[in-house]
Amino acid sequence: MNFIIRKFKCNRINSSLLSSTQSASRFSTAAVASNDPQISEPFSSGIIQDKDLLVKSLHPSGTGLHILDLLDEGSLEPNPTLYHVLLKKCTFLRKPKLGKIVHAHILNSHFRDDVVILNTLLNMYAKCGCLDDARNSFDEMPVRDMVTWTTLITAYSQHDRPFDALLLFPQMLSLGLFPNEFTLSSLLKASAALPETTRIYFHGTQLHGFSFKCGFHSNVYVGSSLLDMYARCGCMDEAHFLFDVLTTKNEVSWNALIAGHARKGQVGHALRLFSKMLRRDFQPTHFTFSSIFGACASTGSLEQGKWVHAHMIKSGGEIIAFMGNTLLHMYAKSGSIQDAKMIFDRLAKRDLVSWNSMLTAYAQHGLGKEAVQFFQEMLRAGLVPNDITFLCLLTACSRAGLLDEGRYYFKLMRKYNIEPGISHYVTIVDLLGRAGLLDEAKRFINEMPIQPTAAVWGALLGACRMHKNVEMGSFAAERVFELDPTDSGPHVLLSNIYASGDRWRDVAKVRKLMKEGGVKKEPACSWVEIQNTVHMFVANDDSHPQMEAIHKKWEEISARIKGIGYVPDTSHVLFYMDQQEREAKLQYHSEKLALAFALLNSPPGSTIRIKKNIRVCGDCHSAFKFASRVVKREIIVRDTNRFHHFHDGSCSCGDYW
């Protein structure tokens, strides 16, 4: 496209151009004609085209841009329109270095104090992410208007500097400037990005009051930002109220409300809003789909996730990186590693987050060898791993028992100048502990260059539970209690260790310690999704309407699996009682009730997917292996640590968990 310059005067214009109708027409639509032999391509035709605006100087002594050289030579008369177009071109192409050349030229021109040009310059630095340059330009401006303040506030808000954005607001008000809807929506976005919920609420509610006083609370931009702020605080009632009073709604409004429910794991609410959004003829965006996939991932709601995925395909949505990553994560967290890999292979563009997401999936499913092969493939693709990459890889090695590989990749982090964080140290302790190298794990902790946390000692405590090492388990538990006395998990682990050794007095001491410290054990619960409805169970639950049938079904399964070799492991009962009572206690764990319910209410041969809020117990793990053989079904259990795929009498973890 030709660049239209109507008011520029040329000092050396070919007179024949001005005398002819054809030449006059060319000049009026973009011409900068010249007889100067020094002016060669791309302007030799006398026409400045849009693509030529940022052509570099033809001589080393020039300004850096050829069009600015023409201004200095007098071939063109300086005009604010030209500066605006040049700066906007630099903004669009994200070329701040060329923008700085234009900036320097402006400062030496008659327009150095022009607030409109300087606002365009400020916007260029802001959009290119040069916030220090933007702030310097802002500070040097002789005059600032509302656009100036709004531009810098928006820049800070969009580049994760919310405090800086909020600090500008009182300064702006002290000068008597009145904010507009764009100022307030950027400030609300900044408040929503604050690191703590209490701070979000404090600043957000003050801005809400200010917006109400100014009459902007029902504006679609301000209103959408307000409801997003409340949704990020978890105040969904307030968010819904604001949504309902908005006279005009847009995709941002719907997305903010859906995302709020998704963050709280409220899949049902998010899906109902999604359906309502479609009925109101609003088109879901990539952000909409990403939020819902994230919600489905948090609860393992595979069927709902598949339904939304199908709608996305029908609407012609492309699987772009950030949305594709959440879709991949949804399938992986729902137990379908094959679908997760399929999504990865179909991503239009794979970034490091995509590769890390797939590595996480392999780690969650205990597929250590696949994770190692995938990491090598990632390196061949030219990607540079980060700290998250190595954490995923080390976790996969730990859960698959790949001791040598885990040690190697921990050392490899140094090659990439990555300093191990506390999570990496936790994983190495877990790796050594699972392998039975408890003394080495303890030495590793003592030699750590950073102070070990409760999580580090907790990893050693878990390994002691696995290998029934009472002495070291007691030592690790004491360290955990010192660092985090309110966490019930370590208390339960230590109690398990004592119970497995029939040390019932010590079990009682741990329980007394918990009671005196006000530490409460998290109730174990399991849930299963049948026909888009989630059914939850707790141990010895009798509240479900089908409980009689569920108990009868499990008694039937229990008899069948005992017939092929299942022996109840009563060491997982933490109370002193006789053997018969212990066995009875084991029969109604929450995951067994969920399995019996699923067998009663799902089609024969279909895969059963169960989620549990804590680690699956050893007896249930053993029972599920036998059950998968007798019912001829795949049973997938997701607990807090990993996935267990039970099929034909064996588990994907290889009993290494």
N, C-alpha and C positions, 0 to 999 in steps of 0.2 A: 504494500500500500504506500502511495506517495504521501510524504509529509507536507501538509498544507501550511504554507507561510504566506500570509496575505499582507502583512505590514512591514516586512523587512525591506530595507533599502540596500541596494548594492552600489558600491562606489565605482566598480568597473563593470558596467553592464554593456553588453553588445547592443549598439544602437539599432541594428537591424532587427533584433528581437522585439524591441518596443514599437517598431514601425509597422510590423505586420500583425494581422489579426491572429494568425496561428501562434506567433510568438507571444502575443499578449495573453492568449488563452493559456499557454503553457505556464507563463509567469504567475497567472492568477491562481493556478491549481497546485503549484509547488515549486516553481522555478527559482533557482538561484544560478543565473547564467553568468559566465565570466570569460574574458579573453586572456586572463592571466595564465601563462603557460605553466606556472608552478602548481596550479590547481588541476590535478589529474584525477584518475579514477579514485573513488566511485562517483565524484561529482562532475565529471567531464561532460556529462549530458546536460548539465545545468539544472538537474532535478535531484532534490534530496529525498531519498526514499526512507521509509520508516526503518528498514533493516540496516541503513547506513548511518543512523544517528550516533552510534557508539563506535564508529570506525576510529582507530587509533591515529595519532599524529603521524604525518608522513615524514617528519624530520625529528631527529633526537632533541632538538632545541624547542620543540613544540610544547604545548600544555599537557599533552597526553591524549587529547581528543581532537580530531581534525576539525570538527564543527566549531569548537572553541577557538582553534587557530584562525578560522575564517573571521570570527568575531574580533580577534585581536588585530588582524590585518586590515580590518575595515571593510571586508567583503560583505559582511552582514552587520546590521545595526542591532545592538543588544535589545532583547525583547523578553519580558517576563514569561510569555507563553512558551518560548523555547526552553527556558530553564525548567519550567514545570514539566514539559514533555520529556526532557532529558532525565530528570529525577524520577519520574514515573517509570521510564524505561529501565533505569537502574533498579528500581524497586521490583518491577515485574520479573526481571531476569536475575534478581538477587546478586547484583554486582556492586557491593558497597565500595570497592576500591575505585571504580569509575565514578561512583557517586561522590567520593571525596575530592576527585578532580573537579567536578562541577561545583562542589561546595567552595573550594579554594577560589574558583573563578568568580562565584557570586560575591564573595567577600571583597573582591577587588572591583566590583561593579557598582553601578548606581542603585542596585536593588539589595544591597547588603542589609538594609533595615526593613525590607518588605516582609511584613508578618505572614502574608499568604505564602510567599516563596519559602520562607524559613519553616513554616508548618509542613510544607511538602518535603523539605529536606529532613526535618525531624521524623516524619512518617517513613521516609526511605530508610533511615538508620534503624528505626524501630522494627519495620517489617523484615529487615535483613538480620535482625538479632544482634545488632551492634549497640547494646544498651548503654555502654559507657560513652560512646560517641553521641548517642541520642541525648544523654544527660548533659554532656558538655555543651552541645548545641542549645539545649533548653536553658542552661544557666547563662549563656552568653547572649541570649535574645534580649534586645532592648525593650521590646513590648511583647506581652503574651496575652492571648485571648483564650476563650473557652476551648477552642479547637486545640490549642497548644497543650493545655493541661490534660484534656481528654486523651490526646494522642500518647502522651507519656504514661498516663495512668493505665491505658489499654496495653501499652507495650510491656509494662511491668506485670500486669495481670496475665498476659498471654505467654510470658516467659518465666513463669514460676518464681516471681519475686513479689509475692502478695503484700508483704509488710511495706515494701517501698511504695507500692501503689496506694495503700491505705494512708501512709504518712503524708502523701501529697494533698489529700482531700481537705484537711483542716487549713493547710496553707492556702489552698485555692479559695476557700470560703472567707478567710481573713482579708482577702483582697477585694471582696464584694462580688466575686464572680458566682453566677448561678448555674448549677450543673444541669445538663440535659439528660435525656433517657439513655444515651450511649455512655455518658460518664458514670451514671448510677449502675447500669448493668455491668460495666467493667469492674467497678468497685465491689459489687456483689459477687462477681466471679472470683475476685481476689480474696474476699473473705471466705468463700467456700473452699479455697485452696489452702487455707491455713492448716498447720499440722495437727492441731488439737480441736476436738469437737467443742469444747467449752469456749475456745477463742472464736471459732466459727460462729457460734450462737451469739456471743457477746457483740462482736462487730456487725454481724448480719442483722440482728434485731434493731440495732441503732440505725443502720442504713434503711431498714424497713420503715421505721418511724419517720425518717427524713423523707423517704419516697412518698409516704402517705401525706405528709404535710405539703409536699410539692405537687401532689396530684398525679404522680407517675405510677402508683402501685398497681393500677389496672392496665398500664401500658404493656403490650405484648413482650417487649424486650426486657423491661424491668421486672415484670411479673414472672416471666420464665426464669430469670436469674434468681429471683426471690424464692420460688418454689424449689429450684435446684439447691439453693443454700440450705433450706429447711430439710430437704430430702437427704443431703449429705450429713446433717446432724442426726438423722434418724427420726425427725419429727414429721412423720408421714401424715398425721391429721392436719397439721398446719399447711403442709404442702398440698394436700387435696383441697383444702379450703381456698387457697390462692388459685389453684387450677380452676376450680368451679366459678370463681368470680371474674376470671379473665374474660373480657368481652370478645377478644380475638385470640384464637389459639393457633400455634404453628407446630411444626415438627419438633422444634426445640422444647416446647412446653411438654409435649407427650413424652419425648425422650427423657427429660429430667425426672418425670414422675415414674416412668418405667424403670429407669436406672436406680432410683431410690429404693423401690421394692426389690430389685435384683440384688442390690448390695446387702439387703437384710435376708437374702435367701428365700424371699416370699415369691416362689415361682408362680403360684396360683394367681396372686394379685397382678404380677407382671404380665402373665398371659391373658388375663381378662382385659387389662388395659390395652394390650396389643390388638386383641380382637375388636375392641371398641374403636380403637384408632383406625383400623381398616374399614369399619362400618361407616365412619365419618369421612371417608374418602381422603384420609391423610396417608401419604406414602411412607412406609418405614425406611429409615436410612441405615447405613452401615453401623451407626452408633446404636440404633434400636436393636438390630440383630445381635450386635456384640453384647449388649446388656443382658438380653434374654438368654443367650448361650452361656454367659457367665453365671446366671442364676441357676440354670439347669445343671451346670457343672458342680455347683456347690452342694446340690442335693442328689446328684446322680440321676436326674430325671431324664432318662434316655428317650422315652417315647415322645414327651413334649418337645425335647430338643430336636428330634427327627422331624416332627411336624413343622416346626418353625424353619428348619433347614429346607424342607420341601417347598414351603411358601417362598423362601428366598430364591430358590432355583426357578420356580414358576414366574417370579417377578423379574427374572433376568439379572439378578444381582451377581456381580463378579466376586469371587473369593479373594478380596484384597488382604494385605498382610495382617493388619491389627484385628480385623473381624475373623479372618481365617484362623488366626492364632487362638482366639477364644472358642471357635468352633472345634478346632483340633483338641483343645483342652477339655471341652465338654464331652467329646466322645471318649477321650482317655479316662476322665474322671467317672464316666458312666460304665467303664469296664470293657469298652469296645476298642481295643488297641488297633485292630485291623482297620476300622473306619478312621481312626486318628491318622494312621499312616497314609491312607487314601487321600484324606484332606491335605496332608502335607505335600503329597506328590502333585496335587492339583492347584496349589497356590500359584497365583499369577506372579507373585514376587516373594521370595523367601528372604527374610532378614534374620539377624542373629536371634531375635526373640522366637522366630519360627523354629529354628534349630534347637534352641533351648527348651521350647515347649515339647518337642518330640523326645528330647533326652529325658525330660521330666516324666513323660508318659512311660518310657522304658523303665525308668527307675521305680515308678509307682507299681509297675507290674512285675518287678523283680527280674527283668530281662537284661541282665548285666552284659552278657556277650554281645547282644544286639546293640546295646548302648555304646560299647567300645567300638564296634564296627561303624556305627553311625557317626561317632566322633571323628574317626579317621576320614570318613567320607566328607564331613564338614570341613576338615582341614584341606582336603584336596580341592574343595570348592572355593578355597581362598578366603574363608572367613576366619577372623581372629577371635579365639575364645575369650570370655570374660570370667569374672568370679562366679557368676551364676552357672555358666557352662560347667566349670569344674565341680561345683557343688552337686549338680545333677549327676555328673559322671561318677563322683566319689560315692554318692548315695546308691547308685546302681551297682557299683562294685561291692559295697557293703552288703546290700540285700541279696546279692547273688553269691557271696562268699569268694569273690575274686581278690584275694589278699595281695598277691604280687602286683596285679594291675592297679589296685588302689594305692599302694605305696608309690608306684611309678608316677601316677598322675598327680599325686600330692607334691612330689618333687618337681614335676614338670611345670607347675604353676610359677616357679621362680624364673623359668625361661621367658615367660610372657610378662614378667615384672608385676605379677599379681601377688599381693601380700595376703596370706590366708586369714580369713576372718574366724570368728568364734564358731560359726556353723561348720566350717571346714574341719576344725579341730574336733568338734562333736562327732562328725562323720567318721574320722579316722579312729577315734576311741571306740565307736560302734563297730567299725570294721575289725579292729584287733580283738575286741571283746567277743564278738560273735564267733570268731575263729578259735576262741578258747585261750587266747594269749592275754590273760588277765594281768599278769605281772608286767608285761610289756606295755599294756594299755595304761597301767598306773604310772610307770616310768615316763611314758609319753606325756601324761598330764603334768607331772612334776617338772618336766623340762620345757613346757610350753613358754614361749616368750611373752605371753599375755596372761593375765589372771584368769584361771579357770572359773567358769560360771556354774550355776546349778545344773544347766543343761549338759555340761561336760561330765560332771560327776553322775548325773542321771543316766547317761549312756553307759557308764561303767556299772552302775547299779543294775540296769536292765540286763547286761551281760552276766552279772553274778546270779541273777534270777534264772537265766537260761542254763547256766552251768552249775547251779546249786552251791555256789561258794558263799557260805554263810558269813565267814569272818570278813572277807573283803567287801561283801555286800553291806555289812553293818558299818564298816568304815566309810564307804561311799555314801551311804544314807545319811550318816552324821554330817558330812560335808554339805549335802543337799539341804538338810534341815537348817543349817546355819545360814545358807544363802537365800533360801526361799521356803520359809516355814509354813506358808499357807497352801502350797500345792499338795493336793491329796495323792497324786500319782505315786511319788516316791514312798509315801507311807504304805500304800497298798502293795507296792513291789516288795518292800522289806517284810511286810506281813506275809506275803506269799512265800518268800524265802524261808522264813521261820516255820511256816505251816508245812512246807515240803519236807522239812527236817523234823517234824513232830515236836517242835519247840513251842508248845501252846502257851506257856507262861510269857514267853517273849512276844507272841502274837497279842496277848492280852495287854502287855505293856505298850505296844505300838498303838493299839486301839485307845488306850487310856490317854496316851500322848495326844492323839488326834482330838479326843473329846475335850481335853483341857485347853488345847490351842484353838478350838473352834473350827478345826479342819473337817470338812464334810466330804465324803467320797461321792464322786459324780455317779449318779445312777446309770447303770448300763442299759442302753436301749438299742433296739434294732428296728429298721423299717424296710418295708418292701412296697413296691409300686405295682398295683394291679389295675388295669383299665383306667389309667390316668388318675388313680386315687392312691394316696400314700397311706399305708396302714402301719402304725407304730406299736411296738411291743416292749414291755419291760419284763424282767425275770419274775416268775410266779404270777404273771398278769392274769386276772380273771374278768377284766372289764370288757373285753371284745365280745360282740354278740355271738360269734362263732366259737367261743372258747372251748365249749364242750367237745365240739367236733375236732378242733385243733389238738386238744390233749389226746383224744382217741387216735388221731392220725399219727401223732408222734410216737405214741406207745406202740403202734403197729410198725412204724419204721424202726424204732429201737429194737424191737424183737427180731426183725429181719436182719439188721446189721450185726446184732450179737451172734446170730447164727452163722455169719461168715467171718467172725474173728474180732469184732469190736469189743473192747474191754473198757468200761468207764474208768477214767483217770481221776480218782478221788483226791489227789493231791491239790486239786484246784478248788477244793472246798475249804474255806478259811475258818471253819468252826469245828470245835471238838465235838464229835458225835460218832456213833458206831458206823460201820461200813455200809449197812443197808440205808441208814438215814443219809449218808453222804451221796450214795448213788441216786437216791430219790431227789436230792437237792440239785443234782446236775441236770436232771431231765427237763427242767423248765427254764433253762437259760433263754434269754430273749431271742438269740439268733435261731435256736431250735424251734421256738414258737413261730417265728417269721417263716422258716422253711416249711413247717407243716401247713401253715396258712396258704403259702404260695402253691404247694402241691395240691391243695383242695380247690384253688380258684384260678389256676392257669392251665392253658392247653397242654395235653400230654406231649412230652418231647421238647417243650420250649425251655429256653434258658431262664434260670431263676437268678435274680440280682438282689442281693441283700446288702444293706449298709449298716454299720455299727459305729457308735460314737466313741468306743474305746477299743483296745486291742482284743481280738478274738481269743477266747481262752483255749488252752491246749486240748481239753477234752472235746470241745465243740469242733475244733479243727480235725481231730481224729474221727469223730462221728460223721462229719460231712464228707470225708474221703470215702468211707464205706457207703454212706447214703447215695453219693453220686453213682455208685456202681449198681445199687439195687433199684434205684428209680430211673436209671438210664437217662440222666439229665446232666447238663453242665450247670454247676452252681457257682456263681461268682460272688464273693464276699469282699466288700471294701471296708476296712477298718481304719483307724487313725494312722497306721503305719504304711499299709500297702494293699494290693489286691491279691486275693487267693482265688485261683481258677481250679475248682474241683471237677475232675472228669475221670470216669471209669476207675475210681478207687485211688487216684493220686492227686496231688496238688502241684500247681505250677511252681510253688516255692521250694519244692523238693525237701520239705520239712526243715528248711534252713530259714527260720524266721524268728 
